[in-house]
Amino acid sequence: MTDDNSADGFSRRALIGAAAMGTFIAATATAQEKTKRPEKIAIIGTGNVGSNLGKVWAAIGHTVVYGSRNPESDKVKELVKETSNGATAVSQAEAAKGIEIVLLAAPSQAALEVVAALGDVSGKILIDAMNVMSFKDGKLVEPDDPLGLAARIQAAAPNAYVVKAFNATNALVMSGPQKITGGPVTIPIAGGSPEARTRVSALTTAIGFDVLDMGGTEALKLVEHLGRIYVAYSFTHRPQRLEFNFRTWSA
Ligand SMILES: NC(=O)c1ccc[n+]([C@@H]2O[C@H](COP(=O)([O-])OP(=O)(O)OC[C@H]3O[C@@H](n4cnc5c(N)ncnc54)[C@H](OP(=O)(O)O)[C@@H]3O)[C@@H](O)[C@H]2O)c1
């Protein structure tokens, strides 16, 4: 990952170290260091997902900038009031300026348009929480898309670091996964940059989730499949909902 937005010079030191010690090891150390300090997070979309994650991240010390089509609306003003730690709301196009971590929480149909409107997203982590969903005869329809949404976003923004996450849990659970009984709720994630996955994992575990790191870009679509399992079950078993509680073991 590039670290051009670093405020404290740490990234520059890490890059020098990377040259000496090998890029992968140094890049991982950089990500781990970054997880120890408060992040600035732009949240695009102020609906169920954006509002719940915005409030919990702010409550643990991160700074949230909401990107909304109507930042001056009463609804968004109320959300800003409910979000601690100096949260603000601006237009979607403005929200990601100078911010490394961007949560995409808009309708999937608008995803590519939303990403294009953010401008230059080089070096930014784009957390894609979106699911492509359409229903026919009461059943979820498999999207006719061999690539998948996250991979499409990555192709549209090749210099950003797309991480699929939060698409396979309910927005209400995001505000307090601890309240779901039967073990921690697992968030499967995937993305081409290990450093980006480290930072997203830290943001995820910090609010009470477990993370299942499925791997690189090849796993983006797998995580989208998991999202469809979660949505399909929840849709056909209402009011029951599904949450994942994965565990690993060694043979
Ligand atoms: N709801 C869940 O439990 C859940 C869980 C996991 C993943 N997801 C996925 O996460 C995404 C967001 O879900 P959600 O439930 O938060 O949806 P939502 O409540 O409808 O919120 C989406 C937000 O995106 C913005 N938006 C709406 N239409 C837009 C457009 N055409 N272009 C740009 N922005 C637009 C709006 O915010 P502004 O009015 O402020 O612009 C809106 O509040 C979806 O892709 C969904 O599949 C949902």
PDBQT file of the ligand as one rigid body, heavy atoms in Angstrom, charges set to zero:
ROOT
HETATM    1  N1  LIG A 301     -29.444  -3.545   5.875  1.00  0.00    +0.000 N 
HETATM    2  C1  LIG A 301     -28.646  -4.557   6.193  1.00  0.00    +0.000 C 
HETATM    3  O1  LIG A 301     -28.884  -5.293   7.168  1.00  0.00    +0.000 OA
HETATM    4  C2  LIG A 301     -27.405  -4.814   5.370  1.00  0.00    +0.000 A 
HETATM    5  C3  LIG A 301     -26.427  -5.654   5.888  1.00  0.00    +0.000 A 
HETATM    6  C4  LIG A 301     -25.265  -5.891   5.170  1.00  0.00    +0.000 A 
HETATM    7  C5  LIG A 301     -25.077  -5.279   3.951  1.00  0.00    +0.000 A 
HETATM    8  N2  LIG A 301     -26.040  -4.472   3.446  1.00  0.00    +0.000 N 
HETATM    9  C6  LIG A 301     -25.773  -3.823   2.136  1.00  0.00    +0.000 C 
HETATM   10  O2  LIG A 301     -25.248  -2.524   2.428  1.00  0.00    +0.000 OA
HETATM   11  C7  LIG A 301     -25.724  -1.564   1.488  1.00  0.00    +0.000 C 
HETATM   12  C8  LIG A 301     -26.496  -0.486   2.244  1.00  0.00    +0.000 C 
HETATM   13  O3  LIG A 301     -27.586  -1.101   2.895  1.00  0.00    +0.000 OA
HETATM   14  P1  LIG A 301     -28.549  -0.262   3.844  1.00  0.00    +0.000 P 
HETATM   15  O4  LIG A 301     -29.497  -1.212   4.436  1.00  0.00    +0.000 OA
HETATM   16  O5  LIG A 301     -27.742   0.636   4.695  1.00  0.00    +0.000 OA
HETATM   17  O6  LIG A 301     -29.313   0.603   2.742  1.00  0.00    +0.000 OA
HETATM   18  P2  LIG A 301     -30.144   1.936   2.995  1.00  0.00    +0.000 P 
HETATM   19  O7  LIG A 301     -30.674   1.958   4.383  1.00  0.00    +0.000 OA
HETATM   20  O8  LIG A 301     -31.073   2.052   1.866  1.00  0.00    +0.000 OA
HETATM   21  O9  LIG A 301     -29.028   3.073   2.913  1.00  0.00    +0.000 OA
HETATM   22  C9  LIG A 301     -28.281   3.325   1.748  1.00  0.00    +0.000 C 
HETATM   23  C10 LIG A 301     -27.876   4.774   1.785  1.00  0.00    +0.000 C 
HETATM   24  O10 LIG A 301     -27.146   5.055   0.574  1.00  0.00    +0.000 OA
HETATM   25  C11 LIG A 301     -27.491   6.353   0.096  1.00  0.00    +0.000 C 
HETATM   26  N3  LIG A 301     -28.103   6.184  -1.234  1.00  0.00    +0.000 N 
HETATM   27  C12 LIG A 301     -29.357   5.767  -1.531  1.00  0.00    +0.000 A 
HETATM   28  N4  LIG A 301     -29.541   5.738  -2.872  1.00  0.00    +0.000 NA
HETATM   29  C13 LIG A 301     -28.380   6.166  -3.417  1.00  0.00    +0.000 A 
HETATM   30  C14 LIG A 301     -27.946   6.361  -4.749  1.00  0.00    +0.000 A 
HETATM   31  N5  LIG A 301     -28.733   6.116  -5.800  1.00  0.00    +0.000 N 
HETATM   32  N6  LIG A 301     -26.685   6.807  -4.946  1.00  0.00    +0.000 NA
HETATM   33  C15 LIG A 301     -25.876   7.042  -3.902  1.00  0.00    +0.000 A 
HETATM   34  N7  LIG A 301     -26.233   6.885  -2.612  1.00  0.00    +0.000 NA
HETATM   35  C16 LIG A 301     -27.459   6.446  -2.375  1.00  0.00    +0.000 A 
HETATM   36  C17 LIG A 301     -28.496   6.940   1.081  1.00  0.00    +0.000 C 
HETATM   37  O11 LIG A 301     -27.820   7.795   1.983  1.00  0.00    +0.000 OA
HETATM   38  P3  LIG A 301     -27.946   9.377   1.738  1.00  0.00    +0.000 P 
HETATM   39  O12 LIG A 301     -29.415   9.651   1.630  1.00  0.00    +0.000 OA
HETATM   40  O13 LIG A 301     -27.350   9.987   2.959  1.00  0.00    +0.000 OA
HETATM   41  O14 LIG A 301     -27.217   9.692   0.492  1.00  0.00    +0.000 OA
HETATM   42  C18 LIG A 301     -29.032   5.728   1.822  1.00  0.00    +0.000 C 
HETATM   43  O15 LIG A 301     -29.449   6.026   3.114  1.00  0.00    +0.000 OA
HETATM   44  C19 LIG A 301     -26.605  -2.331   0.500  1.00  0.00    +0.000 C 
HETATM   45  O16 LIG A 301     -25.858  -2.636  -0.627  1.00  0.00    +0.000 OA
HETATM   46  C20 LIG A 301     -26.984  -3.602   1.260  1.00  0.00    +0.000 C 
HETATM   47  O17 LIG A 301     -27.146  -4.704   0.377  1.00  0.00    +0.000 OA
HETATM   48  C21 LIG A 301     -27.203  -4.206   4.130  1.00  0.00    +0.000 A 
ENDROOT
TORSDOF 0
